[in-house]
Amino acid sequence: MTHTAMLLGAAKILKDHEAELKGCVKLLFQPDEEGVAPGGDAVLEAGVLENPHVDAVAALHVQALEFDAGAIYTRKGTIFSSIDDIDVRITGCGAHGSTPHQGIDPINIACHIFFGAQNLIARELDPNDQAVITFGAINGGTAANIVPDDVHLLGTLRTIDEGTRAHLKERMEAMCRGIAEGFGGSVDVRFLRGVPSVYNDPDLTDELIGYVEDLTGRPVTILDKPISGSDDMSVISQAVPTTYFVMGTGSEDEGVRYPVHNSRVVFDESVFVEGAAMTATMALRWLEARARDDKENER
């Protein structure tokens, strides 16, 4: 709702200054930031970047707990990680707990896969790169004295580099297969809801930072590394020059105790006015700059 409120505010500002617009502005109310259901891909397929054609995109996201209220952040290049959910289904052979040698223990296989994934990060990732493999669910078995037939693991892979993403997906699948077969079992590995990293176009980012700093009178803070979270704005950033900004709505030092997506989070709503003005200003000034360049080229 925070983002919807700011974009509605930007819409009101742009409508009030409609006569000054030197082109068309599209407002996108992002349908699925987390990439769980049809989101960025769906709006692309629906033609959001056409009729009329979109030449540049600016996005804004609020962040509580980590960033001071009203502070604005961005960076050139990758700003948010990719995401691939990892679905691992291990098949063994059930047995009684007193005679595990008569079966194939999928829990044992799952444990080796879990630690193997961490070793992929520790031993196959460039120390200067950034990636994480986290398993959030491991399910299998029904009793203390029974070796189950199968185990299901569900995890997430996050990377900032598409080459690293492809490598870790390939290696994860090969490692799971090798471990399962090595212990006599089998495995099915699938990667779900793949969303690439969000990429900020360097030239567009430099330009929009200037407009934001002129508006606020404060410098935009440049993040020294990408944020490990993901956002399906990534698919749009891969298709058209994009700049994604993050605006703080209160840090821990300012009394904020809960992050975004927590049911008890409280946002400092005073920053919403600036977020709306910032969004509208970027659109107005970017269009003005293009119109000015076109006029000069005609001379």
C-alpha positions, 0 to 999 in steps of 0.5 A, a space after each residue: 500500500 505504501 508504494 500504491 499511495 506514492 504512485 497515486 500521489 505522483 499521478 495527481 502531480 503529473 495530472 496537475 502538470 499535464 500541460 507541461 509534459 513533453 511526452 507520455 508517462 505510464 504508471 505501473 502498479 507492480 502486480 507481484 514484486 516477489 515473483 510468486 505469481 504472474 508478475 513482471 513476465 505477465 505485464 511484459 507479455 501484456 505489452 506494458 512497454 509498448 503502445 506507446 513504446 517505453 524508453 526508460 523506467 524509474 522504480 521506487 521501493 521503501 525500506 524500513 529498519 535499515 535506512 533512515 527516514 527520507 534517505 534515498 539509495 541506489 547504485 549503478 549496475 545490479 541492485 537486487 539479486 536474482 532468485 531461483 527456488 530449488 525444489 529437491 525431491 529425494 527417493 530412497 527406500 524405507 526400512 525399520 530404524 533398527 535395520 537401516 542397512 536394509 533400506 536407502 536413507 533419504 534423510 542421510 542423502 538430504 543432509 549431505 545435499 544440505 551441506 554440499 550446497 553450502 560448500 558450493 558457496 564456500 568453494 566454487 564462488 569467487 570471494 568477490 562475488 555474492 550469492 546465497 543458497 538457503 533451505 527453508 523447508 525439509 520434510 520427510 518421515 512420520 515416525 522415530 523408528 522408520 526410515 522414510 521412502 522420500 524427503 523433500 527439500 525446498 530452498 532459494 538461490 540468490 545471485 547478483 551475476 547471471 553467469 554465477 546464477 547459471 553455474 550454481 544451478 548447473 552445479 547444484 543439480 549435478 551435486 544433488 544427483 551425484 550424492 543421491 546416486 552415491 548413496 543408492 537413491 535418486 533425486 529430482 531437482 527443479 528450479 522454480 519461479 526464476 527471476 533475474 537480478 535487477 539492473 540499473 542502467 548506469 547512464 540513466 541512473 546518473 541522470 535521475 540521481 541529478 534530478 532527485 538531488 535537485 528536488 530534495 537538496 540532499 545527496 543520494 547514497 550509493 550502495 556499495 553492494 547489491 541488496 540480497 533481496 529480489 524483485 520481479 522488476 528485474 524482467 523489465 530492467 533486462 528489457 529497457 533502461 531502468 533505475 531502481 531507488 530505495 527510500 528509507 522509512 525509518 531506521 532502528 536508531 529512529 525507533 523502528 523495530 520491524 522490517 518490511 513484510 513484517 505484520 508489525 512494521 510501521 512506516 514513517 508516512 511523512 516520506 510518502 510526499 517526497 516519494 510521490 514528488 520524486 517519481 513525478 519529477 523524474 518523469 517530468 525532467 527526463 521528458 524535458 531533457 529528451 524534448 530539448 535534445 530533439 529540438 537542438 538536433 533539429 537546428 
